Amino acid sequence: MNTASADNRRSWWVSADERVNALEVALRKQTYVLPWHQFLYAVGGDDEVRAVFAMHEVIVKGTGLTALLSDLAAQSVSVIREPMRADRFLSSGERGIRDVVVRELEVG
């Protein structure tokens, strides 16, 4: 069973039952599926979280993201969704994702 975290915009989903096998990062133009067995670490705070995998990093910006950091540490996040353009503007005190970027890491 998946449940939403953060706000009612459903910025990210976590599995309430068990750890999931992969993280789906749904951007507007493409989707990445990153296996949790390649997860190295996550770092950040309330306004930005960075999750590093073997070949990619996922950078999430917004507000109230400390909960996302905890969910990433538990490897229970199944989906992170980039907001639609109109949803990028968060009101004062509103929690949620403003921007998501996936970058391929250089090897070597």
FENSULZI-V296054 format. One record per residue. N is the residue number from 1. RES is the residue in one letter. PSI is psi in degrees with one decimal (* if undefined). OMEGA is omega in whole degrees, 0 to 359 (none if undefined). D_FIRST is the distance of its C-alpha to the first C-alpha in Angstrom with 1 decimal. Layout:
BEGIN
n=N res=RES psi=PSI omega=OMEGA d_first=D_FIRST
n=N res=RES psi=PSI omega=OMEGA d_first=D_FIRST
END
This chain:
BEGIN
n=1 res=M psi=130.6 omega=177 d_first=0.0
n=2 res=N psi=141.2 omega=175 d_first=3.8
n=3 res=T psi=155.6 omega=181 d_first=6.6
n=4 res=A psi=146.4 omega=172 d_first=10.3
n=5 res=S psi=174.6 omega=177 d_first=13.0
n=6 res=A psi=-103.1 omega=185 d_first=16.7
n=7 res=D psi=-177.8 omega=181 d_first=17.7
n=8 res=N psi=-2.5 omega=174 d_first=17.0
n=9 res=R psi=-6.0 omega=179 d_first=17.9
n=10 res=R psi=59.1 omega=181 d_first=14.5
n=11 res=S psi=-38.0 omega=176 d_first=16.4
n=12 res=W psi=153.6 omega=181 d_first=13.6
n=13 res=W psi=141.3 omega=175 d_first=9.9
n=14 res=V psi=150.4 omega=177 d_first=8.5
n=15 res=S psi=121.5 omega=181 d_first=5.8
n=16 res=A psi=-19.1 omega=186 d_first=5.8
n=17 res=D psi=-40.4 omega=187 d_first=6.0
n=18 res=E psi=169.3 omega=174 d_first=8.6
n=19 res=R psi=145.9 omega=179 d_first=10.8
n=20 res=V psi=161.3 omega=183 d_first=10.6
n=21 res=N psi=-26.9 omega=185 d_first=13.8
n=22 res=A psi=157.9 omega=175 d_first=14.9
n=23 res=L psi=123.6 omega=176 d_first=15.0
n=24 res=E psi=122.8 omega=177 d_first=15.5
n=25 res=V psi=106.4 omega=185 d_first=18.2
n=26 res=A psi=102.8 omega=175 d_first=18.8
n=27 res=L psi=168.9 omega=181 d_first=22.4
n=28 res=R psi=-36.9 omega=185 d_first=24.4
n=29 res=K psi=-16.0 omega=178 d_first=26.5
n=30 res=Q psi=165.7 omega=181 d_first=24.4
n=31 res=T psi=137.1 omega=175 d_first=21.2
n=32 res=Y psi=142.0 omega=172 d_first=21.1
n=33 res=V psi=112.1 omega=185 d_first=18.7
n=34 res=L psi=118.7 omega=182 d_first=19.6
n=35 res=P psi=136.4 omega=181 d_first=18.8
n=36 res=W psi=-24.1 omega=180 d_first=17.9
n=37 res=H psi=-10.8 omega=175 d_first=20.8
n=38 res=Q psi=3.7 omega=180 d_first=23.1
n=39 res=F psi=129.7 omega=180 d_first=22.0
n=40 res=L psi=-53.0 omega=179 d_first=25.1
n=41 res=Y psi=168.0 omega=174 d_first=24.7
n=42 res=A psi=146.7 omega=181 d_first=23.8
n=43 res=V psi=151.9 omega=177 d_first=26.4
n=44 res=G psi=-160.1 omega=182 d_first=26.9
n=45 res=G psi=-151.3 omega=187 d_first=26.9
n=46 res=D psi=-27.2 omega=185 d_first=26.1
n=47 res=D psi=-11.6 omega=179 d_first=27.4
n=48 res=E psi=136.4 omega=177 d_first=26.7
n=49 res=V psi=136.8 omega=178 d_first=24.4
n=50 res=R psi=121.6 omega=177 d_first=25.3
n=51 res=A psi=125.8 omega=184 d_first=23.1
n=52 res=V psi=127.1 omega=175 d_first=25.3
n=53 res=F psi=176.7 omega=184 d_first=24.5
n=54 res=A psi=-40.4 omega=185 d_first=27.3
n=55 res=M psi=-5.4 omega=184 d_first=28.4
n=56 res=H psi=156.2 omega=169 d_first=26.7
n=57 res=E psi=143.5 omega=180 d_first=26.2
n=58 res=V psi=120.6 omega=180 d_first=23.8
n=59 res=I psi=122.4 omega=182 d_first=25.4
n=60 res=V psi=127.5 omega=178 d_first=23.6
n=61 res=K psi=145.5 omega=180 d_first=25.9
n=62 res=G psi=-145.3 omega=176 d_first=25.3
n=63 res=T psi=149.4 omega=180 d_first=25.3
n=64 res=G psi=35.2 omega=186 d_first=23.2
n=65 res=L psi=2.5 omega=177 d_first=21.8
n=66 res=T psi=-36.9 omega=178 d_first=22.2
n=67 res=A psi=-37.1 omega=177 d_first=18.5
n=68 res=L psi=-41.2 omega=179 d_first=17.7
n=69 res=L psi=-43.9 omega=178 d_first=20.1
n=70 res=S psi=-41.5 omega=179 d_first=18.4
n=71 res=D psi=-37.2 omega=177 d_first=15.0
n=72 res=L psi=-40.9 omega=179 d_first=16.9
n=73 res=A psi=-34.4 omega=178 d_first=18.8
n=74 res=A psi=-4.7 omega=183 d_first=15.7
n=75 res=Q psi=40.7 omega=181 d_first=14.7
n=76 res=S psi=0.9 omega=179 d_first=11.1
n=77 res=V psi=126.5 omega=178 d_first=11.7
n=78 res=S psi=-31.8 omega=182 d_first=10.4
n=79 res=V psi=135.0 omega=166 d_first=12.6
n=80 res=I psi=125.8 omega=185 d_first=15.8
n=81 res=R psi=127.2 omega=174 d_first=17.5
n=82 res=E psi=132.5 omega=181 d_first=21.2
n=83 res=P psi=155.0 omega=173 d_first=22.2
n=84 res=M psi=159.2 omega=183 d_first=24.6
n=85 res=R psi=-43.2 omega=182 d_first=28.2
n=86 res=A psi=-25.9 omega=182 d_first=28.5
n=87 res=D psi=-0.9 omega=182 d_first=25.4
n=88 res=R psi=-20.0 omega=184 d_first=27.0
n=89 res=F psi=107.7 omega=182 d_first=29.3
n=90 res=L psi=140.0 omega=177 d_first=27.7
n=91 res=S psi=161.7 omega=178 d_first=29.7
n=92 res=S psi=127.1 omega=179 d_first=31.2
n=93 res=G psi=-7.6 omega=181 d_first=28.7
n=94 res=E psi=135.2 omega=180 d_first=25.7
n=95 res=R psi=142.5 omega=175 d_first=22.8
n=96 res=G psi=177.4 omega=181 d_first=21.2
n=97 res=I psi=133.0 omega=177 d_first=21.9
n=98 res=R psi=-34.7 omega=185 d_first=25.3
n=99 res=D psi=145.3 omega=176 d_first=25.7
n=100 res=V psi=130.2 omega=178 d_first=24.0
n=101 res=V psi=135.1 omega=173 d_first=26.4
n=102 res=V psi=125.8 omega=179 d_first=25.8
n=103 res=R psi=138.9 omega=175 d_first=29.0
n=104 res=E psi=132.0 omega=180 d_first=30.1
n=105 res=L psi=142.9 omega=177 d_first=31.9
n=106 res=E psi=136.0 omega=179 d_first=35.4
n=107 res=V psi=134.7 omega=176 d_first=36.2
n=108 res=G psi=* omega=none d_first=39.6
END
